[in-house]
């Protein structure tokens, strides 16, 4: 089982993972570290454990926001229809005579 080592909020960790998941685990650690400075300020710098708690709370807050206000996007079937129409227009433009 591969092992990945990284620091979060100034503390070293080594975590086991499945083969091939090492880059993903490192990316997750980078996300945690992106929050660590703000979490350290929020925790008053009292302890690494408290900083980790604040990181967890910040992530939970982000997750809650996403669950309660999901991103509004264009439905996939509509995107498919738009793509087909754009392809048809592009084809028609390519087939148009040069003197038109």
Backbone bond lengths (Angstrom), bond angles and torsions (degrees), N, CA, C in turn:
res aa  C-N    CA-C-N  psi(-1)  N-CA   C-N-CA  omega(-1)  CA-C   N-CA-C  phi
1 X - - - 1.445 - - 1.525 108.27 -
2 X 1.343 117.00 124.41 1.463 119.86 179.38 1.522 111.68 -65.26
3 X 1.295 115.11 152.54 1.463 122.05 177.67 1.525 107.90 -121.69
4 X 1.321 116.02 139.03 1.457 121.88 177.99 1.522 107.37 -121.01
5 X 1.326 115.56 131.53 1.462 121.15 178.22 1.519 108.93 -110.80
6 X 1.313 116.06 138.47 1.460 121.56 178.27 1.516 108.55 -159.64
7 X 1.315 116.08 166.52 1.461 122.66 176.06 1.520 108.52 -109.13
8 X 1.314 115.82 140.75 1.462 122.12 172.27 1.514 106.24 -130.83
9 X 1.318 115.74 123.77 1.470 121.84 -179.78 1.528 111.05 53.59
10 X 1.322 115.55 39.09 1.458 120.09 176.47 1.507 116.25 80.46
11 X 1.333 118.13 4.83 1.465 120.71 179.18 1.516 109.71 -114.14
12 X 1.337 116.43 136.05 1.466 119.42 -179.67 1.535 111.58 -81.33
13 X 1.320 114.94 142.44 1.461 121.96 177.54 1.523 108.93 -137.67
14 X 1.311 115.69 148.05 1.451 122.57 171.54 1.516 106.87 -127.60
15 X 1.325 115.39 126.10 1.456 121.39 -174.28 1.523 109.05 -128.88
16 X 1.329 115.95 137.67 1.450 120.86 175.26 1.524 110.46 -83.63
17 X 1.329 116.10 149.07 1.455 120.46 178.18 1.525 109.38 -152.02
18 X 1.329 115.28 170.52 1.457 119.28 176.45 1.522 109.98 -73.33
19 X 1.293 115.75 153.20 1.454 121.26 178.63 1.529 110.13 -57.87
20 X 1.305 115.63 132.51 1.452 121.18 179.92 1.515 114.15 94.28
21 X 1.329 117.93 -12.45 1.459 121.26 -178.66 1.529 113.09 -92.98
22 X 1.314 116.33 0.84 1.462 120.08 -176.90 1.539 112.75 -57.81
23 X 1.341 119.45 -47.55 1.477 118.61 179.99 1.536 112.53 -61.41
24 X 1.319 116.25 -38.58 1.468 119.44 179.50 1.526 110.69 -65.04
25 X 1.310 116.84 -41.80 1.459 120.90 179.48 1.524 110.98 -64.41
26 X 1.334 116.67 -39.52 1.466 119.84 177.07 1.537 110.43 -64.80
27 X 1.325 116.70 -39.52 1.469 120.58 178.04 1.528 110.75 -63.43
28 X 1.326 117.04 -39.70 1.467 120.29 176.77 1.522 110.69 -63.01
29 X 1.322 116.46 -41.49 1.469 120.56 178.60 1.525 110.29 -63.07
30 X 1.336 117.20 -37.03 1.468 120.31 177.43 1.529 110.67 -64.28
31 X 1.330 117.02 -37.89 1.474 120.02 177.46 1.525 110.45 -63.15
32 X 1.330 116.12 -41.36 1.468 119.57 178.02 1.526 110.40 -63.05
33 X 1.318 116.16 -43.20 1.459 120.17 -179.59 1.517 112.31 -66.36
34 X 1.329 117.29 -29.28 1.462 120.40 177.64 1.525 110.91 -63.38
35 X 1.322 116.67 -26.48 1.463 121.56 179.33 1.524 112.90 -94.83
36 X 1.321 117.09 -10.80 1.463 119.62 -169.49 1.525 113.82 -65.60
37 X 1.331 118.78 -36.77 1.469 119.16 -178.87 1.530 110.43 -65.41
38 X 1.336 116.78 -45.45 1.471 120.10 178.89 1.529 110.58 -65.63
39 X 1.327 116.30 -38.96 1.461 120.12 179.76 1.527 110.65 -66.47
40 X 1.320 117.00 -37.91 1.459 120.81 178.98 1.529 110.50 -64.73
41 X 1.347 116.04 -41.39 1.476 119.16 177.32 1.534 110.50 -65.04
42 X 1.337 115.96 -42.46 1.469 119.87 -178.47 1.528 111.42 -65.02
43 X 1.321 116.02 -33.96 1.461 119.30 -178.43 1.521 112.27 -83.08
44 X 1.316 115.65 -5.75 1.460 118.89 -178.56 1.511 112.52 77.21
45 X 1.325 117.22 9.41 1.455 120.74 179.66 1.504 114.29 66.25
46 X 1.346 116.31 21.29 1.465 119.72 -175.99 1.512 113.48 -66.95
47 X 1.327 116.74 -44.79 1.463 118.66 -178.59 1.527 109.57 -159.11
48 X 1.322 116.30 154.14 1.469 119.70 176.60 1.533 112.00 -60.28
49 X 1.330 116.19 -35.15 1.459 119.59 179.67 1.525 111.01 -62.86
50 X 1.328 115.91 -42.41 1.470 120.34 179.54 1.530 110.04 -66.94
51 X 1.321 117.10 -37.40 1.471 120.58 176.58 1.518 109.74 -62.51
52 X 1.330 117.56 -43.54 1.467 120.57 177.53 1.525 111.51 -62.46
53 X 1.325 116.36 -36.96 1.462 120.25 176.25 1.520 110.20 -61.05
54 X 1.334 116.91 -44.67 1.463 120.13 179.51 1.532 111.26 -65.98
55 X 1.321 118.16 -36.75 1.469 120.44 175.11 1.524 109.30 -60.35
56 X 1.331 116.68 -45.36 1.470 120.84 179.38 1.525 110.87 -62.10
57 X 1.325 117.31 -41.60 1.459 120.84 178.88 1.535 111.45 -65.12
58 X 1.325 116.73 -39.42 1.467 120.33 178.54 1.527 110.77 -64.59
59 X 1.330 116.64 -42.47 1.465 120.19 177.76 1.524 111.31 -66.08
60 X 1.327 116.73 -40.25 1.465 120.19 178.21 1.531 110.40 -63.96
61 X 1.318 116.65 -37.04 1.459 120.77 178.09 1.529 110.74 -65.71
62 X 1.321 117.05 -42.63 1.469 120.87 176.96 1.524 110.74 -61.49
63 X 1.308 116.53 -43.63 1.459 121.47 179.28 1.526 110.61 -63.10
64 X 1.319 116.70 -43.52 1.457 121.09 178.76 1.527 111.00 -61.29
65 X 1.325 116.44 -43.40 1.463 120.45 177.73 1.519 111.03 -59.26
66 X 1.321 116.72 -43.14 1.469 120.42 -179.61 1.519 111.51 -67.19
67 X 1.311 117.35 -35.65 1.462 120.67 -179.89 1.528 111.69 -71.73
68 X 1.322 116.98 -35.54 1.456 120.38 -176.78 1.525 113.47 -88.10
69 X 1.301 117.20 -19.53 1.465 121.00 178.75 1.522 108.37 -137.64
70 X 1.332 116.45 69.83 1.464 118.20 -177.98 1.525 110.89 -60.40
71 X 1.293 114.85 149.04 1.460 120.30 -179.84 1.519 109.62 -60.74
72 X 1.314 115.11 134.61 1.455 118.64 176.78 1.514 107.20 -95.48
73 X 1.277 114.57 123.67 1.449 120.37 -179.57 1.504 110.14 -133.71
74 X 1.292 114.04 -178.27 1.456 120.38 178.20 1.525 107.65 -81.90
75 X 1.341 117.60 130.73 1.467 120.01 179.35 1.533 111.28 -59.97
76 X 1.317 115.75 145.23 1.464 121.74 -177.20 1.530 112.99 -55.63
77 X 1.345 120.30 -43.29 1.471 118.46 179.45 1.535 112.59 -60.45
78 X 1.330 116.84 -36.45 1.454 119.82 178.57 1.526 110.71 -67.93
79 X 1.331 116.36 -40.81 1.459 119.78 176.63 1.528 111.22 -60.69
80 X 1.332 116.65 -40.66 1.467 120.56 178.26 1.522 111.06 -61.87
81 X 1.335 117.12 -44.67 1.472 120.94 179.57 1.521 110.69 -64.23
82 X 1.340 117.14 -41.73 1.459 120.27 178.11 1.528 111.15 -62.87
83 X 1.315 116.58 -42.03 1.464 120.50 178.96 1.523 110.67 -62.21
84 X 1.318 117.52 -42.59 1.465 121.02 178.46 1.521 110.95 -62.39
85 X 1.317 116.74 -42.45 1.469 120.14 -179.70 1.527 110.86 -66.56
86 X 1.322 117.21 -41.43 1.456 120.17 178.21 1.525 111.43 -64.11
87 X 1.315 116.68 -39.11 1.459 120.13 177.05 1.524 110.59 -64.56
88 X 1.321 117.81 -40.02 1.463 121.67 178.35 1.526 110.27 -63.90
89 X 1.330 117.38 -41.67 1.463 120.96 178.18 1.523 110.25 -63.99
90 X 1.333 116.76 -44.81 1.459 120.72 179.66 1.523 110.66 -61.13
91 X 1.331 117.25 -41.83 1.461 121.50 178.63 1.521 110.32 -62.98
92 X 1.337 116.63 -44.84 1.470 120.88 179.81 1.533 110.82 -62.26
93 X 1.319 117.14 -40.05 1.461 119.75 179.12 1.523 111.74 -67.18
94 X 1.311 116.68 -36.16 1.469 120.19 179.45 1.525 111.00 -70.37
95 X 1.339 117.95 -29.26 1.461 121.86 -177.96 1.525 112.16 -86.73
96 X 1.309 118.70 -11.96 1.458 122.08 -178.74 1.511 111.00 -62.27
97 X 1.317 119.11 140.28 1.468 120.37 178.87 1.533 110.85 -61.73
98 X 1.301 116.62 150.70 1.461 122.28 -176.71 1.519 111.99 -64.62
99 X 1.349 119.44 -27.60 1.462 121.18 -177.19 1.509 113.13 -88.03
100 X 1.314 119.62 3.62 1.471 121.65 -176.70 1.489 111.60 -79.18
